[in-house]
Amino acid sequence: MSIRIVLAGDHQLVLEAFAETLNGVDGLEVVGLATSYDSVQPAVERHRPTVLLLGESTMGGKALRVATDVRSRHPKCGVALMVGAATSSVVDRAVAAGALGVVPKNARLPQLVTTLMGVAGGCLTVDPSLLRPVAVGELSLSTREMDVLRLTAGGATVKEIAGELYLAAGTVRNLTSAAIKKLGGRNRFDAARIAGEHGLL
């Protein structure tokens, strides 16, 4: 089954050329384009892509907000971000916003394809040297906190987690907040990423 991709950027011509290139790769299929902030969610809703690939500088500087919104409304859709320079701070902000992949704009096609495939599989696909180091030490999560983060890492919504664990949505939010605070994460996706990297899940 092909990885379905929606491309989001500021320039229609660039996106069309980009789409033609990606469509020439076995296993990839560009199913939609979005050239404005307001058109991204409808495109994701209509085409149900496996991955949304968007540029960091697109959408009037709202790319990170787009990433968070898409992950919140469509948790099964992974988000990959193309950036001008993949520095640690840029990667940190992207992952905190819910992106699973970050690739510099000067990357070669094989690196981009690897990133898209990783994101489609639900894996954080970023150069490990660019990830923010976290000193977890002897910190431990409760069993319920680990359960919540494990499901979060899989893209589940708060409502879905509540149903899976037979908990109230408010309880899930409280457990999530506690885990975020313990791990120093910026949001629940970031906390799940940190926990996974340190073998807590």
C-alpha positions as CSV (number, residue, x, y, z in Angstrom):
1,M,0.0,0.0,0.0
2,S,1.4,3.4,-1.0
3,I,2.2,6.1,1.6
4,R,-0.4,8.9,0.9
5,I,1.1,12.4,1.1
6,V,-0.4,15.9,1.3
7,L,2.1,18.6,0.5
8,A,1.7,22.0,2.1
9,G,3.6,25.1,0.9
10,D,3.3,28.6,-0.3
11,H,3.9,28.1,-4.1
12,Q,1.7,26.0,-6.3
13,L,4.3,25.5,-9.0
14,V,6.9,24.3,-6.5
15,L,4.5,21.9,-4.9
16,E,3.5,20.5,-8.3
17,A,7.1,19.9,-9.3
18,F,7.8,18.4,-5.9
19,A,4.7,16.1,-6.2
20,E,5.9,14.9,-9.6
21,T,9.2,13.9,-8.1
22,L,7.7,12.1,-5.1
23,N,5.2,10.3,-7.3
24,G,8.1,8.8,-9.2
25,V,9.2,7.0,-6.1
26,D,7.8,3.5,-5.5
27,G,5.5,3.4,-2.5
28,L,4.8,7.1,-2.4
29,E,1.7,8.9,-3.7
30,V,1.0,12.6,-3.4
31,V,-2.8,12.8,-3.0
32,G,-3.2,16.5,-2.3
33,L,-1.7,20.0,-2.2
34,A,-2.4,22.9,0.1
35,T,-1.1,26.4,-0.5
36,S,-2.6,28.3,2.5
37,Y,-3.0,27.8,6.2
38,D,-6.8,27.5,5.9
39,S,-6.6,24.9,3.2
40,V,-4.4,22.4,5.1
41,Q,-7.1,20.9,7.4
42,P,-9.6,20.5,4.6
43,A,-7.0,18.8,2.4
44,V,-6.1,16.4,5.2
45,E,-9.8,15.8,5.9
46,R,-10.6,15.1,2.3
47,H,-7.5,13.0,1.3
48,R,-6.8,11.2,4.6
49,P,-3.0,11.1,4.0
50,T,-0.5,9.0,5.9
51,V,1.8,11.9,6.0
52,L,1.6,15.7,5.8
53,L,4.8,17.3,4.6
54,L,5.1,21.0,5.1
55,G,7.7,23.7,5.0
56,E,8.8,25.4,8.2
57,S,8.6,28.9,6.7
58,T,5.2,28.3,5.0
59,M,1.7,29.3,5.9
60,G,2.7,32.7,7.0
61,G,4.9,31.3,9.8
62,K,2.2,29.1,11.1
63,A,3.7,25.7,10.2
64,L,4.2,24.6,13.8
65,R,0.6,25.5,14.6
66,V,-0.5,23.5,11.6
67,A,1.5,20.5,12.8
68,T,-0.1,20.7,16.3
69,D,-3.6,21.1,14.8
70,V,-3.3,18.2,12.4
71,R,-1.9,15.9,15.0
72,S,-4.7,16.8,17.4
73,R,-7.5,16.4,14.8
74,H,-6.0,13.6,12.8
75,P,-3.7,11.6,15.0
76,K,-3.2,8.9,12.4
77,C,-1.6,11.4,10.0
78,G,2.1,11.9,10.7
79,V,3.7,15.3,10.1
80,A,7.1,15.9,8.6
81,L,8.6,19.3,8.5
82,M,11.1,20.7,5.9
83,V,13.3,23.3,7.5
84,G,16.0,25.7,6.2
85,A,18.5,24.5,8.8
86,A,17.9,21.5,11.1
87,T,19.4,22.9,14.3
88,S,18.7,21.4,17.7
89,S,16.3,24.3,18.6
90,V,14.4,23.9,15.4
91,V,14.1,20.2,15.8
92,D,13.0,20.7,19.4
93,R,10.2,23.1,18.5
94,A,9.1,20.8,15.6
95,V,8.9,17.7,17.8
96,A,7.2,19.6,20.5
97,A,4.6,20.7,18.0
98,G,3.9,17.0,17.1
99,A,6.1,16.5,14.1
100,L,7.6,13.1,13.8
101,G,10.1,13.9,11.0
102,V,12.4,16.9,10.4
103,V,14.4,17.2,7.2
104,P,16.6,20.1,5.9
105,K,15.6,21.6,2.6
106,N,19.1,20.8,1.2
107,A,18.6,17.1,1.9
108,R,18.9,14.6,-1.0
109,L,15.8,12.7,-2.1
110,P,16.8,9.4,-0.4
111,Q,16.9,11.2,3.0
112,L,13.5,12.7,2.4
113,V,12.1,9.3,1.4
114,T,13.5,7.7,4.5
115,T,12.0,10.4,6.6
116,L,8.6,10.0,5.0
117,M,8.6,6.3,5.4
118,G,9.7,6.6,9.1
119,V,6.9,9.1,9.8
120,A,4.4,6.9,8.0
121,G,5.3,4.1,10.3
122,G,4.8,6.3,13.4
123,C,8.5,6.6,14.1
124,L,10.4,9.7,15.2
125,T,12.7,10.2,12.2
126,V,15.3,12.9,13.1
127,D,19.1,13.0,13.3
128,P,19.6,11.8,16.9
129,S,22.4,14.3,17.4
130,L,19.8,17.1,17.0
131,L,17.5,15.9,19.7
132,R,17.4,17.8,23.0
133,P,19.2,15.8,25.7
134,V,17.2,15.1,28.8
135,A,18.6,14.1,32.2
136,V,16.0,11.7,33.5
137,G,18.2,10.2,36.2
138,E,16.2,8.1,38.6
139,L,12.9,9.6,37.5
140,S,10.1,7.1,37.1
141,L,6.6,7.3,35.7
142,S,3.6,5.5,37.2
143,T,2.2,2.6,35.3
144,R,-0.8,4.7,34.3
145,E,1.4,7.5,33.1
146,M,3.4,5.1,31.0
147,D,0.2,3.6,29.6
148,V,-1.1,7.1,28.6
149,L,2.2,8.1,27.0
150,R,2.5,4.8,25.2
151,L,-0.9,5.3,23.6
152,T,-0.1,9.0,22.9
153,A,3.1,7.9,21.0
154,G,0.8,5.7,18.9
155,G,-1.2,8.8,17.9
156,A,-4.3,8.2,20.1
157,T,-6.5,11.1,21.1
158,V,-7.4,11.8,24.8
159,K,-10.8,10.4,24.2
160,E,-9.4,7.2,22.6
161,I,-6.9,6.8,25.5
162,A,-9.7,7.2,28.0
163,G,-11.7,4.5,26.3
164,E,-8.8,2.2,26.0
165,L,-7.8,2.5,29.6
166,Y,-11.4,2.8,31.0
167,L,-10.6,6.2,32.5
168,A,-12.3,9.5,32.5
169,A,-11.0,12.0,30.0
170,G,-10.1,14.4,32.9
171,T,-8.1,11.7,34.5
172,V,-6.2,11.1,31.3
173,R,-5.4,14.8,31.1
174,N,-4.2,14.8,34.7
175,L,-1.9,11.8,34.1
176,T,-0.6,13.5,30.9
177,S,0.1,16.8,32.7
178,A,1.9,14.9,35.5
179,A,4.1,13.0,33.0
180,I,4.8,16.2,31.0
181,K,6.0,17.9,34.2
182,K,8.2,15.0,35.3
183,L,9.8,14.7,31.9
184,G,10.1,18.4,31.1
185,G,8.1,18.0,27.9
186,R,6.4,20.8,26.0
187,N,3.3,18.8,25.3
188,R,2.1,15.2,25.4
189,F,3.7,14.2,22.2
190,D,7.1,15.6,23.3
191,A,6.7,13.8,26.7
192,A,6.0,10.5,24.9
193,R,9.0,11.1,22.7
194,I,11.3,11.7,25.7
195,A,9.9,8.7,27.6
196,G,10.5,6.5,24.6
197,E,14.0,7.6,24.1
198,H,14.9,6.8,27.7
199,G,13.3,3.4,27.7
200,L,10.4,4.4,30.0
201,L,7.8,3.0,27.7
